[in-house]
Each structure stands twice: as C-alpha cells, then as structure tokens.
Amino acid sequence: MMNKRILTTLILAPALALANCGSLDSGSSSGATGGWMYPTLGREKPIVIGHRGASGALPEHTLEAYQRALNDGADCIEPDLVLTKDGALVVRHDTYLSSTTNVASKPEFAKRKRRSTDPEYEGRDDWWVSDFTLAEIRTLRAVQPFPGRPKVFDGLYKIPTFDEVLDLAKSRVTVASKQVCVYPEAKSPAYFASVGHPDVAEKILATLKKHGMDGAGSPVFIQSFEPDFVQKIDGMTELPVVMLVADKAGYDAAMAKPGAPFWQGLGPNLNMLIGADGKSTGIVEAAHAKGIKVHPWTFRDDAPPVKGEAVEVAMRRFIALGIDGYFTDFPITGYKVRNEIQYGGE
C-alpha cells in the first residue's frame, strides 16, 4: 500500500472527491489548486467541515442539519458514530441520550435510566445508546442541546443511521458542484468494546464499503480521539485517518505511541494553535513538515474562540496559519469567510 500521506496530498487528482474537497472552485484565479494565499499543504484552499451538520441552526446530527450544512457551503459533513444494543451505527455526539433527544419525555423508557459504572462517565445517570435497539432509537427525536440556539425544531427530526448519512452524501453535491466529503468520528470505541462491541472499526469500514466509499480517493476522513483506535484503523484502510486531540497532553500522549505519527490528519482544539502572545505554537508547521493536514475544531458564531471578538476575525487569524480545513457549527460563516479571502475580500 502506498503511503497514505502521498495519496492524500499528491495522487488524488482534482477529479477525485477528496482532492475536490481541498481544491474547490478550481476555475477562479485566486482559488485554483496551488494558488491559495496561505501556507496550507499544496497551497489548497481549506475545507469547511459542517460540525455535526449545521448544528448552530438545527438539532445536531440529523439529516436536516447535514442538508442545511451543505446548503450553507460545507464541503464535508461530520457524523459522530455510536453503537446500539444490536450493533447498528447511529449518529449521536454522546454515548448517552438525554442531552440531544427527547428520551426523558418517553414514559416507556423511564426505567431504562441508569447510573454508569464506566470510569469514562463518572457515575452519570442517563439513558445509554448501547442499552437501546435500533428500533427503539427510531422512536426518539432530536433536540437542540445548546442554550440560546433555536428550539423550535425540537422533536421533529429522527436519529439517523450511518447508512442514511452516506446515502444523503451520495445524493448531493456541494455548492461548488463537488462530491460531498464525509468525516465520521468513532466516538469512545474503547467504551463500546467494553460493552460488547469490539468491532467498531470493522463496522465503520464495512458500511463505507457497502456504499462504495472505502477506497483510496473516496471523499472520507475517519477520526477519533483514541490513539489505539486511530492506529488500528490506519492499518485497515487506504482512507486518511485523523488524530483528534483536545490539549497538549493529549497531543504528546499520541505522539509518544510507537510508530507515531500514524495519522494523515491532525484535529486539534483551536486553542492549541495560537499562544497567549498571539503567535503560532508551531503545531501546524510541525504537522505540515510531516505531510499531515491540520483541521482544528470548533468555530462557533455564538461562542467565539476569543471572548468579545467576532468569530469571523478569529477565523481569519487561524486560516492565516495555513490550516487545511476547519470545523464549524455555522458552515455559512465558514464558507463566507473563506470565500472573502479567496476573492480578495481581505
């Protein structure tokens, strides 16, 4: 198998979806492949990743939120993947259900609430995805978990499966008429292994294969916060894998693993990239020196990285570092800011 960093950065021609995700609108003079003004890998424009869909506007991880993200200019949609009791991949950010569904209002499930004994969840009382069958999950509806965001859509949209998200992605194109890229995250795979699902990687790849999206050049990135999982799935697929890190300790722990870096993309918390002095911490440059793309998270219009500063201002500053893409709850803002730069709006 050829080195995946080479596949990701060189071999993928503009006709292929992943390259399209990184080189949109190739007909414009300032936005052509190799013509981006900031030091991304290959001087390609950064991709806009709809974080949980357009989760700032609609309940997250619903087909409607993904549709909205694509309408608003996202190049990628991001489904977080968890497993039901009967082993189905469904899309939720949390392994529990109270924060993003109407499960608490369902009397038939009242006795399902229990205290977790898993150390990851510190005795949390909740309803757990792994206790519910897919048929039971189908009876729930999504709600908006963030205070201050619209609640008028609560209770309207179902919880989708990974299959349904991939069907949606294949049925659409981006606003630039490119293939939609899908950016699945394996949520807490070690936890799911502990409750009887050790085959998270296999299930993700089997689902992608079913949809013809498992080969080199397919419009897919696979991400996780768990280094062991990232290393495992890296050896199972030609698709690029992304190491998510929340802080420097997490980054250092991943880098200390034998064989690291075994990822083709790095997904750091935004606050890891710029220091208190306003200068780069060097993480972007170090990743790029190894041919690794950098996709930080998360830009939110209603919670900017710097308090009191408009998110557009912060977004431009991070883009100037040369990040290769970025997660945002409000893809319409991410698309607007990138295109203002693209067309000389700076």
N, C-alpha and C positions, 0 to 999 in steps of 0.2 A: 504494500500500500504506500503510495506516495505521501510524503509529509503533508499533513493537512493544512499547515500554515501556508505552504506553497499553493495548495489547492484553493485556499480561501483568498489569497491575495494576488495570485498570478494567473492560474489556469482558468478561473471562472470568467469566461468571455461575457461581454455585455448582453449577449442573447440569453444567458442563463440568469435565473431569478436572483440568486444571491449576489451576483455582481450587479444586477439591476438595483438591488436594494442599496448598494453603495455608490452607484453612479447614475443617479436619476437625471431625467431631462437632458440627455447627452447632446441634444441639439443646440443648447444655449452656449454661447461663447465662454461665459464665466463659470458655467456649471458642468462642463464636459469632463469626462474621466481624465484624471491627471491635472485638472485645472482649478481645483478648489484652492482658495486663498490661504487656508490654514494647514498646519502640518499633520494631517491625517495620513494613515498608511495609503500609499498610492495617490495621495492628493485627491481622494474621492470625497464627495460630499457626505456628511454624516447622515445616518439613517434616523428617522423619527419612529420610536417604538411606543405604541399605544399601551401604556402600563395598565394591565387589567382591562383593556379596552379604553374607551373614553370615560374613565371611571370618575372624572370630575363632574360629568353631566348626568350619567345614568348609573344604576346599580352595577357594580363591577362584575366582571366575569359572566356576562350574559351575551347572548348572540347580538342583542340590540346594542350593547356597549361596543362590541367589536365592529359592528356595521357603522356605528357613529364614528369610531376612530378612523376607519378607512375613508369615510365621507369627509372627515376633518383633516386628512392629509397624512395619516400614518403610513409608513412603509411596512411596518411589522405590527402584528397583534400578539399579545403575550398571555397565554393561558397558563395558570398555575394548576398543577395536576395532583390530585389526591385520589385515594382508592376507597371504594365502597366495600361493604362486608363481602359481597360476592365478586370482588375483584375488578369492577368497572372503573375506568379512568374518568373521573368527573372533574369539573373545573371550579375550584374554590381557592382562595388565598390561605385560608386557615384549615387545620385538620378538624376543627370544631365548627358548629353551625350557627351558634346564637348571634354572632356579630353580623352575618351577611345574609341570613334567611329569616323567614317567619316561623321557624320551628317552635319558638316559645308560645305561639298562639294556637298550636295544634294540640288539642286535648288528647288525641290518640297517641301522642308521643311524650306525654308528660312524665311517664315513668321511665323513659329512656335516659333522662338526665342523670349523670353520674360523675363522681369525682375521679379524675385521672390519677393513676398510680405511676404514670411515666414521669421520670425526672424532668423531662423537657417542659412539662406543663405545670409543674409545681402544685399539684393537687387541685387543679382547676375543675370547677363544677360546670358541666356543659353537656351538650349533645354532640357526639363524635361521628364524623363521616364513616369511620370504619365499623360502626355499630348499625349502619343503615344499609339496606339493599338498594340497588339502583331504582327499583320500582318505588321504594319509599322516598328516595331523594326526588323522584319525579313529581311527588305531590307537594313539594316545597316551592316557594317563590323567593326571589332575591329581594334584598332591601339594601338601602344605602347606609354604609357603616360610618361615614364621616359626618360629624356635626357641621351644620352650616351648608351642606350640599343638598340639592333638591331631593325631597322625599315623596314627591307626587307620583313617582313611578314605582314606589314600594309595592310589592305584592303582585306585580303584573308579569314578571318575566321568570321563566323556568331556569333551572340549573342545567347547563349544557354538558354533554359528554365531549371528550377529546375528539371523537369521530365527527361530531356535529361542527366543532370549530374548524376542523380540517376541510369538511365539506364546504363550509362558508368561505374559507380562504380560497379554495379552488374555484368557487363560483364567482369570485370578484377579481377586480384589478385595482391597483392604487389609482390615485388621482392623476398620476403620471403614466397611466396605462401599462404599468409593470405588474408582474406577478406579486401577489401578496406573500410576504415573508411571515413565518410563524416562529415564535420564540418561546417554546414551552419550558416551564420550570418544574423540576421534580421537587415537590415540597416534602421535606422531612422523610427521605427514603429510609433512613435508619429506623425511625419510629415505625413506619409501615412494615418494615421487616420484622420488628419486634411483635407486631400484632398479626403476623401470619401472611405477610405479602413481601417476600424477599426478592421478587422478580420485577420490581418497578422499572428497571432499565429495559428488560426484555419486553414488557408490556408497551412501553413508550415506542420502542423501535418497531415492534410488530404492528402497532397502529399506524405508524408512519409508512411502513412498507405496504400495508393494505391500501393506502391512499397514493402509493407511488411517489412518496416524498422522503425516501430513506437513503438515496444515493448521493454521491458527491455532486455538488452543484444544485441540489434541491434547496428551495428557499426556507431553510430551517437553521436555527441555532438551538442547542439544548443546554440548559443552565441549571446550576444547583449551588447551594451554599456548602454542601458537604464534599470535601476533597476526595474522600474514598469513593463516593459515587461518581464524581467527575472523572476520576482516574479509571474507574471500571468501564463507564460507558464510552470513554475516549477510545478504549481498546476494542470496542464492539462496532464502531460506526465510522464512516467516512465524513459524516457531518461535523461541522465545527462545534466544539463544546466550550462553555463559558463558565469560568470560576467566579462565583459571586462572593464578595467579601464586604462585611459591614464596617470593619475598622482595621487599623494597622495590625492588631494582634491576630485577627483572622487571616489577613494577608500573609503575615510572617509564618503562621502555622501552615498555611497551604504551601508556601514556598519551601518550607522545611521538609515536606514529604519527599521520599525518594523518587527521583525521576522528574520532579517539578522543574519548570512548568510543563504540565501535561494538558494544557488547555490552549485553545486558539483565540479565545476572547477573555477579557477580564471585565467583570461587572462590579466596580467599586462604589461604595457610598460617595456621593458628591463631596462630602466634607473631607475626604481623604486626598483630594486632588489639589487644593489650594490652601496654603498655610495662613497663619494669622497675619503674616506680613504681606499677604496678597499675591505671593509668588507661587509658582508650581512647586509641588512637593517632589516632583521627579518621577512619580508613578507612571504617568502617561509616557514620558520619554523612555523609561526603562522597559515598559511593555513593547513599545514600538521598536526598540532596538532588537527585540527577540521576535519581531514579526507578529505580535499579538495585538489584536484590536481592543479598544477600550470603549465600553458602553456604560457610563455611570447612571446611577439612579438616585432620587427621582425628582424631577421638576414638577412642582405643584403651584398653580397660579394663586391658590388660596393659602399657601404656606411656603413662601419663597425661601431659598437657602439662607439668605441674609435678611434678618428681620428689618422691615422698613424699606427694603429695596425691591423694586418691581422685578418680577420673575424674568421679564424679558432682558433686563440689564444683566442679571446673573447668568442667564442662558448664553448671552453673547460672550461673556468673560470665559465661561467654561468651553464654549465652542472654539474660542481663540487658542486654547491649549492644544487643539488638534484631536479632540475626542472623535471617535469614529461613528458614534451614534449616541442616543440618549433616551432614557425612559421618561415619559411624561404622562400625567393623569389628564392633561389637556392637550391632545395632539394638535388641535387647531392653532394653539400658541406656538408649539414647537415647529410646526410647518411654516407659520408666518415668519418667525424669527429667522429660520434657516434661509427662506427664500428672499427675505430682505437683504441678507448678506450676499446671497447668490446673485441678485440682480443689482448689486451696488448700493443697497439701501444704507450701508454704513457711512 
